[in-house]
Amino acid sequence: MDTKTLVAIFGTVFLAELGDKTQLATVLFASNAANRPLWVFVAASAALLAATAIGVAAGSLLSNYVNTRYLSLLAGIGFIVIGAWTLWGALRELP
């Protein structure tokens, strides 16, 4: 894998994870004095690693049966739908 691809994947996943519900849950766990920050980090990292492994395995398997162009199209449509739904909900709450 070349450096450009590695940086693109890292940047995309890093930006997607910032401020999402996973990060917020991790902040809550780390803010609890009963939880040691190192163990919160280890557990959250292991969970993200496991979820990523499932995504990589599913993507690799799907690519054997479905054209990756269609997978990209489906993912893009999914992101647009989720974004539109979120925007619609926010606009409905405006005075």
Order of alpha helices (4+ residues) and beta strands (2+ residues): alpha-alpha-alpha-alpha
